[in-house]
Amino acid sequence: METSRPLPRLTCRAGRFGESSRVLAAEVPVALSYNGTTQAVMMATPDALVDFARGFTLTDGIADPGEITDIVVVETAGGYDLQIWLAEGAGARLATRRRTMAGPVGCGLCGIDSIEQALRPPRILPACTFTLAPSGIAQAMAQLPEGQALHDATRAAHAAAFFIPGRGIVLTREDVGRHNALDKLAGALLAAGINPAIGAVVMTSRLSIDLVQKCVAIGSPVLIAASAPTAQAVEMADAAGLTLIALARAEGFELFTHPHRITDTRAAHVA
């Protein structure tokens, strides 16, 4: 299925109308099914769907990557069904979780049944010696547009990327949904065998509490974004040990939590 397509439009410039077309991003229903039962349906860009399935499974706390036994992408009449098969223990845990669910919830918080779960404390990031220079943050933001082909064509897609000091941005995933883009990145990191503790997640979007939860689940110690965070996202990042950087531009950035990972040197390092 295509990720974008041109559609006709009328443009108005200086009061004069003209006919043309614009390339628009695709947005289709994507079901995430586990052991034959649908867990969530997300509106997403139909691209990197295996990464999406693997990453969603991790960041939503459904199963560890090693508990996934198979992923099958099935195209349906209107979208896709990502059929994910789990090992016996993970399948049993998910069945118990389903029995306690009251119903579906909104974007970014799928498969939960209470306010307490939505605001659940994230995992605490394990100690690491990763550091990042201000010049590295500027480099990450400068390189971020290079992997945004869908955004360039449509102006309607978010991106999530992974930056490693000394190597630059090594992976980028795009989607109409910022949560989906981050899940796709999580899955791509797993597929590539990249240790998330050696780099920073970089995003085009604002930072909400669920993106912090997902980043901590991935295991990256630094989250960088082009837009601002919410107050609750900052509080959660602080509690989880995550360094949160927002409003990042070539000329500077705002640092909200755990500044010890940001150095004054020109080169970052991982010990």
C-alpha positions as CSV (number, residue, x, y, z in Angstrom):
1,M,0.0,0.0,0.0
2,E,1.3,3.4,-0.9
3,T,2.6,5.8,1.8
4,S,1.5,8.9,0.0
5,R,-0.4,9.9,-3.2
6,P,-1.3,13.1,-5.1
7,L,-4.9,14.5,-4.8
8,P,-6.4,17.4,-6.7
9,R,-6.9,20.7,-5.0
10,L,-7.6,24.4,-5.6
11,T,-5.1,27.0,-4.6
12,C,-5.8,30.6,-3.9
13,R,-3.0,33.1,-4.4
14,A,-3.6,36.9,-4.3
15,G,-7.3,36.2,-4.7
16,R,-6.9,34.0,-7.8
17,F,-7.8,30.3,-7.8
18,G,-5.9,27.7,-9.7
19,E,-6.1,23.9,-10.1
20,S,-3.2,21.7,-9.0
21,S,-2.5,18.7,-6.9
22,R,-0.7,18.0,-3.6
23,V,1.0,14.8,-2.4
24,L,-0.7,13.7,0.9
25,A,0.4,11.2,3.4
26,A,-1.5,7.9,3.7
27,E,-3.3,7.2,7.0
28,V,-4.8,3.7,7.4
29,P,-6.0,1.6,10.2
30,V,-3.3,-0.8,11.4
31,A,-4.4,-3.5,13.9
32,L,-1.9,-5.0,16.3
33,S,-3.1,-8.6,17.0
34,Y,-1.4,-10.9,19.5
35,N,-1.9,-14.7,19.3
36,G,-4.9,-14.2,17.2
37,T,-6.7,-11.4,19.2
38,T,-6.6,-7.7,18.3
39,Q,-5.1,-5.6,21.1
40,A,-5.2,-2.1,19.4
41,V,-6.0,-0.4,16.2
42,M,-3.9,2.7,15.3
43,M,-4.2,5.1,12.4
44,A,-0.7,5.0,10.9
45,T,1.4,5.4,7.7
46,P,1.7,1.9,6.1
47,D,5.5,1.8,6.2
48,A,8.0,-0.1,8.3
49,L,5.2,-2.2,9.8
50,V,7.3,-5.0,11.1
51,D,9.4,-2.4,13.0
52,F,6.1,-0.9,14.2
53,A,4.9,-4.3,15.5
54,R,8.1,-5.0,17.3
55,G,8.5,-1.6,18.8
56,F,4.9,-1.3,19.9
57,T,5.2,-4.6,21.7
58,L,8.2,-3.3,23.6
59,T,7.1,0.2,24.4
60,D,3.6,-0.8,25.4
61,G,5.0,-3.3,27.8
62,I,3.3,-6.3,26.2
63,A,6.3,-8.5,25.9
64,D,10.1,-8.4,25.7
65,P,11.6,-8.7,22.2
66,G,12.8,-12.2,22.8
67,E,9.2,-13.3,23.5
68,I,8.1,-12.5,20.0
69,T,8.1,-15.7,18.0
70,D,6.7,-14.4,14.7
71,I,5.3,-11.3,13.0
72,V,3.1,-11.6,9.9
73,V,1.8,-8.5,8.0
74,V,-1.6,-9.1,6.5
75,E,-3.1,-6.6,4.1
76,T,-6.9,-6.1,4.5
77,A,-9.5,-4.3,2.5
78,G,-8.9,-1.0,4.3
79,G,-5.6,-1.4,6.1
80,Y,-3.3,-3.9,7.7
81,D,-3.4,-6.5,10.5
82,L,0.0,-7.0,12.2
83,Q,-0.3,-10.6,13.5
84,I,2.2,-10.9,16.3
85,W,2.8,-14.3,18.0
86,L,4.1,-14.5,21.5
87,A,5.8,-17.2,23.5
88,E,3.5,-19.0,26.0
89,G,4.5,-17.0,29.1
90,A,4.0,-13.6,27.4
91,G,0.7,-14.7,25.8
92,A,-0.6,-15.7,29.2
93,R,0.4,-12.4,30.8
94,L,-1.4,-10.5,28.0
95,A,-4.5,-12.6,28.3
96,T,-4.7,-11.7,32.0
97,R,-4.2,-8.0,31.1
98,R,-7.0,-8.1,28.6
99,R,-9.4,-9.5,31.1
100,T,-9.0,-6.4,33.3
101,M,-9.4,-3.9,30.4
102,A,-12.5,-1.7,30.5
103,G,-12.3,-0.6,26.8
104,P,-10.2,1.1,24.2
105,V,-8.5,4.5,24.8
106,G,-7.0,7.3,22.8
107,C,-3.8,7.8,20.8
108,G,-0.6,6.8,22.5
109,L,-2.1,5.0,25.4
110,C,-3.5,1.7,24.1
111,G,-4.5,-1.3,26.1
112,I,-4.9,0.4,29.5
113,D,-7.9,0.7,31.7
114,S,-7.3,3.4,34.3
115,I,-5.9,6.8,35.1
116,E,-3.4,5.1,37.3
117,Q,-2.1,3.1,34.4
118,A,-1.9,6.1,32.2
119,L,0.2,7.9,34.8
120,R,2.2,4.8,35.8
121,P,5.8,5.4,36.8
122,P,8.1,4.5,34.0
123,R,11.0,2.2,34.4
124,I,14.1,3.8,35.9
125,L,16.8,4.0,33.4
126,P,19.9,1.9,34.4
127,A,23.1,3.9,35.2
128,C,25.2,4.6,32.2
129,T,28.1,7.0,31.4
130,F,26.7,8.3,28.1
131,T,27.4,12.0,27.5
132,L,26.5,14.4,24.7
133,A,28.0,17.7,23.8
134,P,25.9,20.8,22.8
135,S,27.5,20.5,19.4
136,G,26.1,17.0,19.1
137,I,22.6,18.2,19.9
138,A,23.0,20.8,17.1
139,Q,24.3,18.2,14.7
140,A,21.4,15.8,15.5
141,M,18.9,18.6,14.7
142,A,20.7,19.6,11.6
143,Q,20.7,16.0,10.3
144,L,17.1,15.2,11.2
145,P,15.6,16.6,8.0
146,E,17.8,14.4,5.9
147,G,15.7,11.3,6.7
148,Q,12.3,12.9,6.3
149,A,11.3,12.0,2.8
150,L,7.7,11.6,3.6
151,H,7.6,14.9,5.4
152,D,9.3,16.6,2.4
153,A,6.7,15.2,0.1
154,T,3.6,15.8,2.3
155,R,4.4,18.2,5.1
156,A,2.3,15.9,7.3
157,A,4.6,13.4,9.0
158,H,6.5,13.2,12.2
159,A,10.0,11.6,12.5
160,A,11.8,9.8,15.2
161,A,15.6,9.2,14.8
162,F,18.5,7.8,16.7
163,F,21.7,9.8,17.0
164,I,25.1,8.3,18.0
165,P,27.9,10.7,18.8
166,G,30.7,10.3,16.2
167,R,28.4,8.6,13.7
168,G,25.4,11.0,13.5
169,I,21.8,9.9,12.9
170,V,21.9,6.2,12.1
171,L,18.1,5.4,11.8
172,T,15.0,7.4,11.1
173,R,11.4,6.4,10.9
174,E,8.4,8.5,9.9
175,D,4.6,8.3,10.4
176,V,1.6,10.6,10.6
177,G,1.5,9.8,14.3
178,R,4.4,10.8,16.5
179,H,3.8,7.8,18.8
180,N,3.9,5.5,15.8
181,A,7.1,7.0,14.5
182,L,8.8,6.3,17.9
183,D,7.5,2.8,18.0
184,K,8.8,2.2,14.5
185,L,12.2,3.5,15.6
186,A,12.2,1.2,18.6
187,G,11.5,-1.8,16.3
188,A,14.3,-0.7,13.9
189,L,16.8,-0.4,16.8
190,L,15.9,-3.9,17.9
191,A,16.2,-5.3,14.3
192,A,19.6,-3.6,13.8
193,G,20.9,-4.8,17.2
194,I,21.8,-1.3,18.3
195,N,22.3,-0.7,22.0
196,P,19.9,2.2,22.8
197,A,22.1,3.3,25.7
198,I,24.8,4.6,23.3
199,G,22.7,7.4,21.7
200,A,19.8,9.8,21.9
201,V,16.3,9.7,20.5
202,V,15.5,12.7,18.4
203,M,12.0,13.8,17.5
204,T,10.2,16.4,15.5
205,S,7.2,16.7,17.8
206,R,6.2,18.0,21.2
207,L,7.0,15.7,24.1
208,S,4.1,14.2,26.0
209,I,4.1,11.9,28.9
210,D,3.6,8.7,26.8
211,L,6.6,9.6,24.6
212,V,8.8,9.8,27.7
213,Q,7.4,6.4,28.8
214,K,8.2,4.9,25.4
215,C,11.7,6.3,25.3
216,V,12.5,4.9,28.8
217,A,11.1,1.5,27.7
218,I,13.5,1.7,24.7
219,G,16.4,2.4,27.0
220,S,17.8,5.6,25.6
221,P,19.2,8.0,28.2
222,V,18.5,11.2,26.2
223,L,15.4,12.5,24.4
224,I,15.7,15.5,22.1
225,A,12.8,17.3,20.5
226,A,12.1,20.2,18.2
227,S,9.1,21.3,20.2
228,A,8.2,21.9,23.9
229,P,7.3,19.2,26.5
230,T,4.3,19.1,28.8
231,A,4.9,19.7,32.5
232,Q,4.0,16.1,33.3
233,A,6.5,14.8,30.7
234,V,9.2,16.8,32.4
235,E,8.2,15.4,35.8
236,M,8.2,11.8,34.5
237,A,11.5,12.2,32.7
238,D,13.1,13.5,35.9
239,A,11.7,10.6,37.9
240,A,12.9,8.1,35.3
241,G,16.4,9.4,35.0
242,L,15.9,10.6,31.4
243,T,17.7,13.7,30.1
244,L,15.0,15.7,28.3
245,I,16.0,18.4,25.8
246,A,13.4,20.4,24.0
247,L,13.0,23.4,21.6
248,A,16.3,22.3,20.1
249,R,17.6,24.5,17.3
250,A,20.9,25.1,15.6
251,E,21.5,28.1,17.9
252,G,20.6,26.3,21.1
253,F,18.2,24.3,23.2
254,E,16.4,24.0,26.5
255,L,17.5,21.4,29.0
256,F,14.9,20.3,31.5
257,T,16.2,17.2,33.4
258,H,19.4,15.4,34.3
259,P,21.9,17.9,32.9
260,H,24.9,15.8,34.0
261,R,24.8,14.0,30.6
262,I,25.4,17.2,28.7
263,T,29.0,18.2,28.5
264,D,30.9,21.4,27.7
265,T,33.4,19.6,25.5
266,R,33.2,19.5,21.7
267,A,33.0,15.7,21.5
268,A,30.6,13.3,23.3
269,H,31.6,9.9,24.4
270,V,30.3,6.6,25.7
271,A,32.4,4.8,28.3
